[in-house]
Amino acid sequence: MAFTSCSTTKQINNNAHFTKTDSNAIVYFKKDLNSIFCDGEIDITSSNQKMSGNFELTMIRDSAILLDVFGPFGINVARIYSSKDSIYIYNLWSRKYYSDYQKVNGFEFFTPFVTKFFSFIIAEPFYDKDSLRENQFSKDTVNFSKKINQSENYDFTYLLKQKNTLNLSYKYNNNLYKADFTKFGKFGKYELPIEIFVYDTESQNKMRFKVNNFKDLNKVTTINNTIKSNFQKVTTFKELY
């Protein structure tokens, strides 16, 4: 997930994240996906509370993201909309929203959010080969790392013997975040993640995405922020709930 394509004359294999050349050099692949729709289940564990529901996610690369979360009886309870220069996080139940784009994009690893979240969901490279440091390469495992600044860095591990497993860890302000891509499925010509676990090792907050289906691959052309303007704007994320 944390590696991207460099120039190569070989045809890209959409079932792989990278390939090894005869000289043991690594070539990173970027999926030729520009838009998707997916739906599935979402579980969030926070402060010893667990919330479960369903989600629908529509994305256009480098353009816009719309994530809807549904609670019991299919009620739409939350929405996140992001474009290249804005983000809106809605609590549809209390009719409140948060939209501090600069603070969200202050999380450097996910900046710009609309671009990085797209890559995250499809388990695609984040950075090019030259920006990474290779720690280990063997017949079983490849491990890379990148240091962003004094307090932020990330690394990932790809298990060659278990090609449906991809692990990412990221340190931000002394907190360690991890993401495990534990299952992949075939959708058209693409291998895409169908189960993603994300967790904060300090707070023990956890999130699980289980995708039922990826569809409309490269067919979505527009995404609109359709929420009415009569919602109350809050200044901190905690005020949403």
C-alpha positions in Angstrom: 0.0 0.0 0.0 2.8 2.4 0.7 4.6 2.1 -2.6 4.0 3.4 -6.0 4.9 2.9 -9.6 8.1 3.9 -11.3 8.8 3.7 -15.0 9.0 0.2 -16.5 8.5 -1.4 -19.8 6.7 -4.4 -18.3 2.9 -4.6 -18.5 1.4 -3.9 -15.1 -0.2 -6.8 -13.3 -3.2 -5.6 -11.4 -3.1 -8.6 -9.1 0.3 -7.5 -7.6 1.6 -4.6 -5.5 5.1 -4.9 -6.8 7.4 -7.3 -8.7 11.0 -8.2 -8.4 13.4 -8.0 -11.4 16.2 -10.4 -12.1 18.6 -8.0 -10.3 16.4 -8.0 -7.2 15.2 -4.4 -7.8 11.6 -3.7 -6.8 9.2 -2.2 -9.2 6.0 -0.7 -7.6 2.6 -0.8 -9.2 -0.1 1.8 -9.1 -3.6 0.6 -10.0 -5.2 2.2 -13.1 -8.4 3.0 -11.2 -9.9 6.5 -11.3 -13.2 6.0 -9.6 -15.1 3.4 -7.6 -18.2 2.7 -5.5 -18.1 0.1 -2.7 -20.4 -0.9 0.1 -20.1 -3.1 3.2 -20.0 -3.3 7.0 -18.2 -1.0 9.4 -17.4 -1.6 13.1 -16.0 1.1 15.3 -14.7 0.5 18.9 -14.0 3.6 20.9 -13.8 4.2 24.7 -15.1 0.7 25.3 -18.1 1.3 23.1 -18.8 -0.6 19.9 -20.8 0.7 17.0 -21.7 -1.3 14.0 -23.4 -0.4 10.8 -23.1 -0.4 7.0 -21.4 2.0 4.7 -21.5 3.2 1.1 -18.4 4.9 -0.3 -18.0 6.7 -3.6 -14.7 8.1 -4.7 -13.1 9.9 -7.7 -9.3 9.9 -7.6 -7.8 13.4 -6.7 -11.3 14.9 -6.8 -14.0 13.9 -4.3 -15.0 11.3 -1.7 -18.5 10.6 -0.2 -18.8 8.2 2.7 -22.2 7.4 4.2 -22.7 5.4 7.3 -26.0 3.7 8.2 -27.1 2.5 11.6 -30.0 0.3 12.7 -33.0 0.1 10.3 -30.8 1.6 7.5 -30.9 5.1 8.9 -28.2 7.3 7.5 -26.4 8.6 10.6 -23.1 10.0 9.4 -21.5 11.4 6.3 -18.0 12.5 5.2 -17.6 14.6 2.1 -14.2 15.7 0.9 -13.0 17.5 -2.2 -9.5 18.7 -3.1 -9.9 21.8 -0.9 -12.7 21.0 1.6 -13.9 18.4 4.0 -17.3 18.1 5.8 -18.0 15.6 8.6 -21.7 15.3 9.4 -23.6 13.9 12.3 -26.9 13.5 10.5 -28.7 12.6 13.7 -27.9 15.8 15.6 -27.7 17.9 12.5 -24.2 19.1 13.1 -21.1 19.3 11.0 -17.3 19.9 11.3 -15.3 21.3 8.4 -11.9 22.4 9.5 -10.0 21.4 6.4 -6.6 22.7 7.6 -6.7 20.6 10.8 -7.7 17.4 9.0 -4.9 18.0 6.5 -2.5 18.7 9.3 -2.2 15.0 9.6 0.6 14.9 7.1 0.5 11.2 6.3 -3.0 11.6 4.9 -2.4 14.9 3.0 -4.2 15.6 0.8 -7.0 13.5 2.3 -9.0 13.1 -0.9 -5.9 11.6 -2.6 -4.5 9.5 0.2 -7.8 8.0 1.3 -8.5 6.7 -2.3 -5.1 5.0 -2.3 -5.7 3.6 1.2 -9.1 2.0 0.4 -7.8 0.2 -2.8 -4.4 -0.7 -1.1 -2.4 1.3 -3.5 1.1 2.8 -3.1 1.4 6.1 -1.2 4.9 7.1 -2.1 7.3 6.5 -5.0 10.3 4.1 -4.7 12.9 6.8 -4.3 11.2 8.1 -1.1 11.4 4.8 0.7 14.2 3.0 2.6 14.3 -0.7 2.2 14.9 -2.4 5.6 14.7 -6.1 4.6 14.2 -8.2 1.6 14.1 -11.9 1.7 12.3 -14.7 -0.1 9.4 -14.4 2.5 9.2 -10.7 3.5 9.8 -7.2 2.2 9.8 -4.3 4.6 10.1 -0.6 3.9 10.1 2.6 5.9 9.9 6.4 5.4 10.7 9.1 7.9 8.5 12.2 7.3 9.9 14.4 10.1 11.2 14.1 13.6 7.9 12.9 15.0 6.3 11.1 12.1 7.4 8.0 10.3 5.8 4.9 8.8 6.7 1.4 7.6 5.0 -1.4 6.0 5.5 -5.2 5.7 4.4 -7.3 2.8 4.4 -11.1 3.3 5.4 -12.7 0.1 4.1 -16.2 1.1 0.7 -14.7 2.1 -0.1 -12.4 -0.8 -3.5 -11.5 0.7 -1.9 -9.8 3.7 -0.5 -6.3 3.8 0.5 -4.5 7.0 1.1 -0.8 7.6 2.2 1.1 10.7 2.5 4.8 11.2 3.8 6.9 14.1 2.3 10.3 14.6 3.0 12.5 17.6 4.2 9.5 19.6 1.0 7.5 18.8 1.3 4.4 16.7 -1.4 3.6 14.2 -1.7 0.3 12.4 -3.7 -1.0 9.4 -3.9 -4.6 8.4 -5.3 -5.6 5.0 -6.2 -9.2 5.8 -8.3 -10.3 2.8 -8.3 -9.4 -0.9 -10.9 -10.2 -3.6 -11.0 -10.2 -7.4 -13.2 -7.4 -8.9 -12.9 -7.2 -12.6 -9.2 -7.3 -13.3 -8.2 -5.9 -9.9 -7.3 -7.5 -6.5 -8.8 -5.1 -4.0 -9.0 -5.3 -0.2 -12.3 -6.7 1.3 -11.3 -6.5 5.0 -9.3 -3.7 6.6 -8.5 -3.3 10.3 -7.3 0.1 11.6 -6.3 0.7 15.2 -4.6 3.2 17.5 -2.2 1.2 19.8 -2.3 4.0 22.4 -6.1 4.5 22.8 -7.1 1.0 21.6 -9.6 2.7 19.3 -10.4 0.3 16.4 -12.2 0.3 13.0 -13.0 -2.5 10.7 -14.1 -2.2 7.1 -15.6 -5.3 5.5 -16.4 -4.7 1.8 -19.2 -6.6 0.2 -18.7 -5.3 -3.3 -16.6 -3.0 -5.4 -18.5 -1.8 -8.5 -18.8 1.0 -11.0 -15.0 0.8 -11.4 -13.9 3.8 -13.5 -17.6 4.7 -14.1 -18.3 7.4 -11.4 -18.0 10.9 -13.0 -19.5 13.3 -10.3 -19.9 13.4 -6.6 -21.9 16.2 -4.9 -22.1 17.5 -1.3 -25.8 17.2 -1.0 -26.3 18.1 2.7 -28.5 21.1 3.4 -27.0 24.3 4.8 -29.2 24.4 7.9 -26.9 22.2 10.0 -25.1 23.6 13.0 -21.3 24.1 12.4 -19.1 23.0 15.4 -15.5 24.1 16.0 -14.1 20.8 17.4 -14.6 17.3 16.3 -15.7 16.2 19.8 -18.7 18.5 19.6 -20.2 16.3 16.8 -21.1 13.6 19.3 
